Amino acid sequence: MFNPEIAIQVLLVLGVLAAAYLSLVWPQLKRRTEHRGFLASLKVGDRVVTAGGLIGKIVKCDGGTSVQIEFSDSIRIEVLRNSIDSYFER
């Protein structure tokens, strides 16, 4: 026997779950995909900002999990590629 009240409740729950997915999960997946593309496109000479807020220029990028960033003439630090947050544009 079909009960329309139960069907309406099930549809409401499915609607709430769909809205939660579209507003919370989907944008995060999109940002993650864009960030992976950004990390893959890094090259020597790019000015970047790390997750810690440090600004420097990439001087060594071997395609692995780390890059070497120059922060001043005598300071070069190797950081994980994943810790680079964005390009620095002035």
CYANA upper distance limits for C-alpha pairs under 8 A (distance plus 0.5 A):
  3 ASN  CA      7 ALA  CA      7.07
  4 PRO  CA      8 ILE  CA      6.66
  5 GLU  CA      9 GLN  CA      6.83
  6 ILE  CA     10 VAL  CA      6.67
  7 ALA  CA     11 LEU  CA      6.67
  8 ILE  CA     12 LEU  CA      6.65
  9 GLN  CA     13 VAL  CA      6.77
 10 VAL  CA     14 LEU  CA      6.69
 11 LEU  CA     15 GLY  CA      6.51
 12 LEU  CA     16 VAL  CA      6.73
 13 VAL  CA     17 LEU  CA      6.74
 14 LEU  CA     18 ALA  CA      6.59
 15 GLY  CA     19 ALA  CA      6.62
 16 VAL  CA     20 ALA  CA      6.62
 17 LEU  CA     21 TYR  CA      6.70
 18 ALA  CA     22 LEU  CA      6.66
 19 ALA  CA     23 SER  CA      6.54
 20 ALA  CA     24 LEU  CA      6.23
 20 ALA  CA     25 VAL  CA      7.87
 21 TYR  CA     25 VAL  CA      5.46
 21 TYR  CA     26 TRP  CA      6.63
 22 LEU  CA     26 TRP  CA      5.81
 22 LEU  CA     27 PRO  CA      7.83
 23 SER  CA     27 PRO  CA      7.29
 24 LEU  CA     28 GLN  CA      7.23
 25 VAL  CA     29 LEU  CA      6.82
 26 TRP  CA     30 LYS  CA      6.77
 27 PRO  CA     31 ARG  CA      6.69
 28 GLN  CA     32 ARG  CA      6.66
 29 LEU  CA     33 THR  CA      6.73
 30 LYS  CA     34 GLU  CA      6.76
 31 ARG  CA     35 HIS  CA      6.59
 32 ARG  CA     36 ARG  CA      6.72
 33 THR  CA     37 GLY  CA      6.90
 34 GLU  CA     38 PHE  CA      6.73
 35 HIS  CA     39 LEU  CA      6.67
 36 ARG  CA     40 ALA  CA      6.72
 37 GLY  CA     41 SER  CA      6.81
 38 PHE  CA     42 LEU  CA      7.19
 39 LEU  CA     81 ARG  CA      7.27
 39 LEU  CA     82 ASN  CA      7.70
 39 LEU  CA     84 ILE  CA      8.10
 42 LEU  CA     46 ASP  CA      7.38
 42 LEU  CA     61 CYS  CA      8.25
 43 LYS  CA     58 ILE  CA      7.52
 43 LYS  CA     61 CYS  CA      6.76
 44 VAL  CA     57 LYS  CA      8.20
 44 VAL  CA     58 ILE  CA      5.53
 44 VAL  CA     59 VAL  CA      5.72
 44 VAL  CA     60 LYS  CA      6.49
 44 VAL  CA     61 CYS  CA      6.58
 45 GLY  CA     57 LYS  CA      6.29
 45 GLY  CA     58 ILE  CA      5.77
 45 GLY  CA     59 VAL  CA      6.68
 46 ASP  CA     57 LYS  CA      6.09
 46 ASP  CA     58 ILE  CA      6.06
 46 ASP  CA     87 TYR  CA      7.76
 47 ARG  CA     55 ILE  CA      7.61
 47 ARG  CA     56 GLY  CA      6.07
 47 ARG  CA     57 LYS  CA      4.83
 47 ARG  CA     58 ILE  CA      6.96
 47 ARG  CA     87 TYR  CA      6.36
 47 ARG  CA     88 PHE  CA      5.83
 47 ARG  CA     89 GLU  CA      8.02
 48 VAL  CA     55 ILE  CA      6.27
 48 VAL  CA     56 GLY  CA      6.19
 48 VAL  CA     57 LYS  CA      6.68
 48 VAL  CA     58 ILE  CA      7.89
 48 VAL  CA     84 ILE  CA      7.37
 48 VAL  CA     85 ASP  CA      7.91
 48 VAL  CA     86 SER  CA      6.23
 48 VAL  CA     87 TYR  CA      4.73
 48 VAL  CA     88 PHE  CA      5.30
 49 VAL  CA     53 GLY  CA      6.31
 49 VAL  CA     54 LEU  CA      6.03
 49 VAL  CA     55 ILE  CA      5.09
 49 VAL  CA     56 GLY  CA      7.18
 49 VAL  CA     84 ILE  CA      6.55
 49 VAL  CA     85 ASP  CA      6.18
 49 VAL  CA     86 SER  CA      5.91
 49 VAL  CA     87 TYR  CA      6.47
 49 VAL  CA     88 PHE  CA      6.28
 50 THR  CA     54 LEU  CA      5.79
 50 THR  CA     55 ILE  CA      7.10
 50 THR  CA     83 SER  CA      6.18
 50 THR  CA     84 ILE  CA      4.71
 50 THR  CA     85 ASP  CA      5.59
 50 THR  CA     86 SER  CA      7.65
 51 ALA  CA     83 SER  CA      5.83
 51 ALA  CA     84 ILE  CA      6.23
 51 ALA  CA     85 ASP  CA      5.65
 52 GLY  CA     83 SER  CA      8.48
 54 LEU  CA     71 PHE  CA      8.40
 55 ILE  CA     71 PHE  CA      7.15
 55 ILE  CA     88 PHE  CA      7.57
 56 GLY  CA     69 ILE  CA      6.30
 56 GLY  CA     70 GLU  CA      5.93
 56 GLY  CA     71 PHE  CA      5.04
 56 GLY  CA     72 SER  CA      8.17
 57 LYS  CA     69 ILE  CA      5.86
 57 LYS  CA     70 GLU  CA      5.74
 57 LYS  CA     71 PHE  CA      7.14
 58 ILE  CA     67 VAL  CA      7.40
 58 ILE  CA     68 GLN  CA      6.37
 58 ILE  CA     69 ILE  CA      4.93
 58 ILE  CA     70 GLU  CA      6.77
 59 VAL  CA     67 VAL  CA      8.29
 59 VAL  CA     68 GLN  CA      6.23
 59 VAL  CA     69 ILE  CA      6.19
 59 VAL  CA     70 GLU  CA      6.83
 60 LYS  CA     67 VAL  CA      6.23
 60 LYS  CA     68 GLN  CA      5.41
 60 LYS  CA     69 ILE  CA      7.63
 61 CYS  CA     66 SER  CA      7.80
 61 CYS  CA     67 VAL  CA      5.36
 61 CYS  CA     68 GLN  CA      7.08
 62 ASP  CA     66 SER  CA      8.22
 62 ASP  CA     67 VAL  CA      7.51
 65 THR  CA     80 LEU  CA      6.33
 65 THR  CA     81 ARG  CA      5.95
 65 THR  CA     82 ASN  CA      8.12
 66 SER  CA     78 GLU  CA      6.99
 66 SER  CA     79 VAL  CA      5.97
 66 SER  CA     80 LEU  CA      4.73
 66 SER  CA     81 ARG  CA      5.29
 67 VAL  CA     78 GLU  CA      6.08
 67 VAL  CA     79 VAL  CA      6.13
 67 VAL  CA     80 LEU  CA      6.85
 67 VAL  CA     81 ARG  CA      6.44
 68 GLN  CA     76 ARG  CA      6.99
 68 GLN  CA     77 ILE  CA      6.04
 68 GLN  CA     78 GLU  CA      4.68
 68 GLN  CA     79 VAL  CA      6.73
 69 ILE  CA     76 ARG  CA      5.99
 69 ILE  CA     77 ILE  CA      5.90
 69 ILE  CA     78 GLU  CA      6.67
 69 ILE  CA     79 VAL  CA      7.74
 70 GLU  CA     74 SER  CA      8.29
 70 GLU  CA     75 ILE  CA      6.32
 70 GLU  CA     76 ARG  CA      4.80
 70 GLU  CA     77 ILE  CA      7.01
 71 PHE  CA     75 ILE  CA      6.08
 71 PHE  CA     76 ARG  CA      6.65
 71 PHE  CA     77 ILE  CA      8.29
 72 SER  CA     76 ARG  CA      7.88
 79 VAL  CA     83 SER  CA      7.44
 80 LEU  CA     84 ILE  CA      7.93
